[in-house]
Amino acid sequence: MKVLILWCCAIVAAPFFLFAQEDVLRPNGRTQTSVGAQSGIASASSGHSGVFALGLEAGLGVNFFSQNLPNVLNGNAEQFRNVLGSGNGLGGYIAGILDYGISDNIGLQLRLGYQSGSFSNKGDIDSILGFHTATQQLVSTKQNWDWKVTNVSYFTTELNVRINATPELSFTFGPILQVLVGQTPVNSITQTIISPDFMYFVQGTDLVKTVTNSGEFSGFTKTRLGLDIAASYKFNLSHSWALVPRLGFQYMITKMADGETAQGVGGNEIILAQDRALHSLQFGVGLLYYFH
């Protein structure tokens, strides 16, 4: 994450270094020739056929997770679904870009990237049954659950169609392929007993109010296919360089992970979780160089 933040800072700072260099070379201001050249920047960049561009983009993403929980075995069903049925979180991404103009307003864009992130949710859940050792009875408790899924990382490949509304404003859309990489995602829940006061978790020889359980989130889909839709606006820095902020959304068609089941009393299968989905909203800034 630190590396991605440093890339963002470097990209944003790039134009200031470029302009600072121009001022050193021309301490009395730009000449008429340089001003005239600057006025033709837009027509010399993307939006013309046969123009290649290479660049690097970095930014942040907001992850949106959802799943269907048809059967809740313990606790208030509505509150349980409110906590574990959805979640969101932040992540970072970085991508290399190759852009080619087919015509004045249409182009193709290849993006190869890496993105990481997490998602979480928390809330109170009533009617969670716990065993009271002193009385040997089941007792209804109210608990606060803090649920997190971390280490969700993908390599991404996209091939997009670019359509220019103006020389600066463009829209892209196309398929995206995500491949799960890195460590196995981790699923963790921190449970805190709110009431009754006499109920505790047994942790070794201690009685505690809060426990955390974590483990691998098994069943993650290794390869996912989706659709990426984005809008970007190009700020020309010179005849060949441009700064391009971009807002995009990744809608993934392939499920994020397999569902979860349990065995009922009669041996029948009970579906606990299904339809697990993960989508992302991204905002980043790219620095592109155009080959004329």
N, C-alpha and C positions, 0 to 999 in steps of 0.2 A: 504493500500500500504506500509506503514511503517513497518507493521508486516512482510510482505513478504520479504522486503529488509533485515530485521534483520535475518530472516530464512536463506536467501542466504549467508549472512556474517557468520553466525554460521556454516553452512555446509562447506563453504570454509575453515574456520579456524580450523575445527575439526582435520584434519591430522597433523597440526603443533603442537597441544596440545598432540596428541598421540605420535608423535616422540619425543617431548620434555620430556614426561614422561619416555620414554625408556632411554634417555640420563642420566636422573637423577638416574635411577636404575642401569645403567651401565656406570659410568663416564669415564671408559677407553675404551669405544667403545663396539660394539656388539661382543659377543663370537662366536666361530665357530659354535656352535649349533644353535644360533639364526640366523646366516647367512644361514645355511643349511635349516632351517625352512622357511626363507623368500623365498628361491629359489623355494619352492613348493607352493607358494601362488596361482598362476594362476590355477594349476590343482586342488586345493582344493576348489575353489569358483564355481561360476555359470558355466554352461557348462557340469555339471555332473548330471546324473539322480538322483532323490530323494532328491535334495538339496533345502531347503526352504530358502527364503530371505525376510526380512522385512526392509522397509526403508521409508525415507521421502525425497521428492524432492521439490524444490522451484525455481522459475525463473521468467523471463519476457516473454511477448508475444507481437507480432505485429498483430493488427487486420486489416483485409482488408474487407471493405464494398463496395457493389455495388448495384445499382438499375436501372431499366429501366424507363425513363421518356418520354413516347410517345407523350404527349401533353403538350406544354408549353403555358400558357395563358397570361403571361406578361413578357416581356424582350426578349433579344436575345437568341434564343433557344439553339444554340451551346454553348454559354458561360454559360447559366443556367445549362445545362447538365454537363459541365466541373466542376462546383462547387458542385452541389447537386447529381450528378450521381454516385459519388464514394467518399470514404474517408478512412483514416487509422489513427491508434493511438496505444499507448502503454497500456499495462496492466500487471498485475501480477498474479501468480498462485502458488498454493501449492497442493501437492498430496501425499497421502499415497500409498505405493507399497507393494504388496505381489507377490513374484515370486516363481515359482515351476519348477524345471527341470524335463522334461519327459524323455529325453535322453541326450546324451552328447552334442548335438547341437540344441535341440528343447526344448522349455519351454512354460509355460503359465504365463501371468502377469495380475494381477488385479490392477487397479488404481482407487482410490476414491479421488476426489479433489474439489477445489474451485478456480474459476478464475473470475477476474473482469477486466474491461477495458472501453475504449471509442474510438470514432473515430471522425474525423473532416476534414474539407476542407475549403478553402477560395479562393476568386478571384473577379475580376471585372465583372459586368454585365451591358451592354448597353441597351438602349431602354426600360427602366422600366417606365411605365406611372404613373404619379402622378398628383393629382388635385391641381392647383394653385388657392388658394382662392381669391386673389386680382383680377384676371382676369376671374375667373370662367371657366378656361379652363384646359384641360389635357396637361401636359408637359412631354416630354421625358427626363428621367434622367439617369445618369450613377452612379451606386452604387457599393460599395465594400461590399461583403457578407462574413461574418465569421460564418460558420455553425459548430455546435458541437452536438454530442449525448453522454451523460454520464450516469453513473449508470447502466452499462450493466454487470450483474453478473450471473454466473451459478454455480450450483453444477454439477460435471461431474462423470460419471461412465464409465470405459473402461474394456474390456476383450480382451487382445491382445495375439497373437502368437509371441513368441520370437524365432528367428533363429540366431545362432551364426556362423559368418564367421570365427572367431578365438576365442580363450578363452576370449579375451578382447572386440572385436568388435562384436556388435549384432544389429539386425534389428527387429523392432516390427511393427505389423499391426493388426488392429481389429476395431470393432464397438465402437463408443462413443455415450453416451446419455447425453445430456445437459438439465438441468431443471432450468428455470429462477427463481432467488431468489432475495430477498432484495427489495429495493425501485423500483418503476416503472421508467424505463429509461426516461431521460429528453432530449427534443429536443429544441435547442436554436439557434437563428440567430441574429447576430449583423449586422445591416445595416448602412452604412455610405454614405451619398450623396456626390459624388465627383464633379459633375456638373449637371446643371448650378448653379452659385453662389447664385441666388435669390431663390432657392428651399430649403425648410426646412421641417422637420417633426414637426407636432404639438403634443406636449406632455404636456397635461394639458393647462396651459396658456403660456407655453414657446415654442419658436421655436428653434429646435436643429438639428444638422447635423447627429447625431448618435442615434439610438435607438436599444434596445435589446428586442426581444420577445422570451419567453420561455414557455414551457408547457410539459405535459406528452406525451411521444411517445406512443400513443395507438396502439393496435393491435399486440403487440409483441407475438410471438409464445412461449407458455409456455414450451413445450417439443420438443427438436430437436434431430434428429438422424444423425450421420455422420460417417466418417472414419478417424482414426488416424494412421499416418505412421511416424515412427521415427527411428533414428540411435543413438546408444550410445556407449561409450567407457569406459571400467572399469579400474580404477587405484587401484590396491590392496594396502591397507594400512597395513594389517596384515593378519593372517590366516583366520579371519572371517569378517573383515571390508573392505569396498571398497567405493571409491568415483567415481560416475558415471555421467559425463556430458552427456546431451541428447539434440538432436535437432529434433523437431517434427513438423508436420503440421496437423492441424485439418481441413478436408474438410467436410463441413456440407451439407447434402443433403436436409434437411428440410429448408424451407425459414425462414428468421430471423423475418419477420413481414408481416402482411397483406398489401395489396396495398392501394392506396388512390384514391378516385374518387370525381368528382364534377358534379353538375347538369348543363346541358347546357341550352341555351335560350328556346329551344323547349321541355325541360323536359328530354332530353336524357342524359344518363350517359357518362361522359367523364373520361377516365382513365388518372390520373395524374402520378401515380407511381405504379410499379409492379416489380415482380422478385427480391425482396429484399433479399440479401445474405450477410452472415458474416462468414469469415473464419479466422483462426489464425495460425501464425508461432510462435513456442515457443522454447526458449532455457533455460535450467535449469541445476541444479547440484543436484544429489541425494546422500544420504549417506545410504548405505545398510549394514545390518548385516546378514551373512550366517550361517544357522544352519546345521552343518555337522553330 
